[in-house]
Every structure is written in C-alpha cells, then in structure tokens.
C-alpha cells in the first residue's frame, strides 16, 4: 500500500458498537485485564470500533478523498445485520508488531465480512481501490499489551450494525471524529442530521 504512514491524520471506514455492546465490551475488558494482569494501553470506550478499510495516514485531511468516500458510502445498498463476537485473543499486526487484545469470532461475523467485501467493491468503483484491505480479520481492539493471550471463547457480545462511519483519527492525540455516518438501507428512510460529510 505504498510507503509507511507518516501523516498525522488517519482516515478509515468502520462500524461501531451500540452503547449497550460498548458497555459489555468495557466490563469484559476490565474483568479480563484484572484477571490476567494486563496493564497495557486501553482503547477508550467511545473509540471502540471495527475497522473495515483504512484510507491512509495524511498530513491534514484530503478533502477530495473525503468526498469520494462519502459518495462510495452513500451508494451502498446493504441492510442492517447482526455481528457477534464470541472469542478473545491476542492479535499481532502492523509494522511495529504491537500485540493487541481483541474480540473476534467465527460464524457470527460472516455478515460483517460480506459487508467489508461489498464496501471494497464500491471503493474500487468509486476510485478508492488503492486503499482496499485485501485481507480482513474482523476484530475489535480492547487493549494493547505485550502479553500474548491464546484464543478462547467468551460470553458473546453482539449488536445490530445499522450504519457505516468514516472516522478521522488524530494520531497521537487520542481523538476520533466521525466525518460522516450513513444508515444502512432499511434502518431509516431519512438520514440523521450528521449523516452527510461534515465541512
């Protein structure tokens, strides 16, 4: 995907847990970290998400890319679907090979995988093909910790995905801003007031 990222502003498509599922994930994290003595950096509850496709790291927010991403998202025709995370494990990914404790699963994430692929097709058609993630292991990161945890079953954490979100992450600042939210077809016949692109 080109040179290593050096920018300060990261863009990515994601789905977010609803408030109830985020609360479940938070309670599970606190209990599990206490039991395993994991003291690494926790992802803030309001930042919990499942990344679908990165749109790169940039110096500033490229408005042409934001516009293309908005057109891609608005053209998607996918009904809301269920996700179920039923496992926890350490996941090592990225240039720094930084271990992370993540929620993941199997059959309960089939619809999420299909959605990620549908978005990939739309991105290619919309001129964002270079940013398509060619491999996808659906997961939601809870905490970055060097201790490696083998995959194990947990009490499922599930929710209905009802929207696609474009996130702007301010790297190194611990800030996420939703640049756009697009309800999935069948969720609502009218957009929420922040469902378009923010200026």
C-alpha positions in Angstrom: 0.0 0.0 0.0 2.9 2.3 -0.6 5.4 4.0 1.8 5.0 3.6 5.6 2.5 6.0 7.0 4.0 9.3 8.2 1.0 11.6 8.5 -0.9 13.0 11.5 -4.4 12.4 10.3 -5.8 8.8 9.7 -9.0 8.1 7.8 -10.8 4.8 7.9 -14.2 3.2 7.4 -15.6 1.5 10.4 -18.6 0.1 12.2 -19.2 1.0 15.8 -20.8 -0.9 18.7 -24.0 0.4 20.1 -24.0 1.8 23.6 -25.1 -1.5 25.2 -22.4 -3.6 23.4 -19.7 -1.0 24.1 -20.7 -1.3 27.8 -20.5 -5.0 27.6 -17.0 -4.8 26.0 -15.8 -2.4 28.6 -17.0 -4.6 31.5 -15.4 -7.6 29.9 -12.2 -5.8 29.4 -11.9 -4.6 32.9 -12.6 -8.0 34.3 -10.3 -9.8 31.9 -7.4 -7.4 32.3 -7.7 -7.6 36.1 -7.6 -11.4 36.0 -4.7 -11.6 33.6 -2.9 -8.5 35.0 -2.9 -6.8 31.6 -1.7 -3.2 32.2 -1.3 -2.0 28.6 -2.9 0.9 26.9 -6.7 0.5 26.7 -8.8 1.8 23.8 -11.2 4.3 25.2 -14.8 3.0 25.3 -16.0 5.7 23.0 -13.3 4.8 20.5 -14.2 1.1 20.2 -14.7 0.1 16.6 -14.2 -2.4 13.9 -12.0 -1.1 11.1 -13.2 -2.1 7.6 -10.8 -0.3 5.3 -8.0 2.2 6.1 -7.8 5.3 3.8 -4.3 6.1 4.7 -2.4 8.5 7.0 -2.1 12.1 5.8 -0.8 15.5 6.7 -4.2 17.1 7.1 -7.5 15.8 5.8 -7.6 15.3 2.0 -11.0 16.7 1.1 -11.1 15.0 -2.3 -10.7 11.6 -0.6 -13.4 12.5 1.9 -15.7 13.4 -0.9 -15.0 10.1 -2.7 -15.5 8.2 0.5 -18.8 9.9 1.0 -20.0 9.1 -2.5 -19.0 5.4 -2.0 -20.8 5.1 1.3 -23.9 6.9 0.1 -24.2 4.5 -2.8 -24.1 1.3 -0.7 -27.3 -0.7 -0.5 -26.9 -3.1 2.4 -29.5 -3.9 5.0 -28.6 -3.8 8.7 -27.1 -7.0 10.0 -26.0 -8.7 13.2 -22.5 -9.2 14.5 -21.4 -11.5 17.3 -18.0 -11.5 18.9 -17.6 -14.8 20.8 -13.8 -15.0 21.3 -10.9 -13.1 22.7 -7.2 -13.4 21.7 -4.0 -11.5 21.1 -3.6 -10.2 17.6 -0.3 -9.0 16.2 -0.4 -6.8 13.2 1.3 -3.8 11.7 4.9 -2.7 11.1 5.6 -2.4 14.9 4.2 -5.9 15.6 2.4 -4.5 18.6 0.2 -7.2 20.3 -3.4 -6.2 21.0 -6.1 -8.0 22.9 -9.1 -8.2 20.6 -12.6 -9.5 20.4 -13.1 -11.8 17.3 -15.3 -14.7 16.2 -16.3 -17.0 13.5 -19.8 -17.6 12.1 -21.2 -14.6 13.9 -19.0 -12.3 11.8 -19.9 -13.7 8.4 -22.2 -10.9 7.6 -19.6 -8.3 8.7 -17.0 -10.0 6.4 -19.5 -9.8 3.5 -20.2 -6.1 4.2 -16.4 -5.4 4.2 -16.2 -7.0 0.8 -19.2 -5.2 -0.6 -17.6 -1.9 0.6 -14.3 -3.0 -1.2 -16.2 -3.4 -4.4 -17.8 0.0 -4.0 -14.4 1.6 -3.2 -12.9 0.2 -6.4 -15.8 1.6 -8.4 -15.5 4.9 -6.6 -11.8 5.5 -7.3 -10.5 4.3 -3.9 -9.3 0.9 -4.9 -5.7 1.5 -3.8 -7.0 1.6 -0.2 -8.9 -1.7 -0.2 -7.8 -4.1 2.5 -7.0 -7.3 0.6 -7.2 -9.4 3.8 -9.7 -8.9 6.6 -9.8 -10.5 10.0 -12.8 -8.9 11.7 -11.8 -7.8 15.3 -12.4 -5.1 17.8 -9.3 -4.0 19.8 -9.7 -3.6 23.5 -6.1 -3.0 24.8 -2.6 -3.0 23.6 -0.5 -5.3 25.8 2.7 -7.3 25.2 1.2 -10.4 27.0 0.0 -12.9 24.4 -3.4 -14.4 25.0 -4.4 -17.6 23.2 -7.8 -17.6 21.5 -10.6 -18.6 23.9 -14.4 -18.4 24.0 -16.3 -15.7 25.9 -19.9 -14.8 26.5 -20.9 -13.3 23.2 -21.0 -9.6 22.7 -23.4 -8.7 19.8 -25.2 -5.8 18.2 -27.0 -4.8 15.0 -24.9 -2.8 12.6 -27.1 0.0 11.4 -24.6 2.5 9.9 -21.2 2.9 8.2 -18.9 5.5 9.7 -16.0 7.4 8.2 -13.6 8.2 11.1 -10.8 10.8 11.3 -8.2 9.8 13.9 -5.9 12.5 15.1 -2.7 10.3 15.5 -1.0 10.7 18.9 -3.8 12.9 20.3 -6.4 10.2 21.3 -9.1 11.9 19.3 -11.7 10.4 16.9 -14.1 12.5 14.8 -16.9 11.0 12.7 -16.7 12.8 9.3 -19.8 11.0 8.0 -22.4 8.5 9.1 -24.6 6.6 6.6 -27.5 4.5 7.8 -27.7 1.1 6.1 -30.6 0.6 3.8 -33.7 -0.5 5.8 -32.6 1.3 9.0 -34.2 4.6 8.3 -35.8 6.3 5.3 -34.3 9.7 6.3 -30.7 10.5 7.2 -29.7 11.6 10.6 -28.6 15.2 10.8 -24.9 14.2 10.8 -25.2 11.5 8.1 -23.6 13.6 5.4 -20.0 14.8 5.3 -19.0 17.4 7.8 -17.4 20.6 6.5 
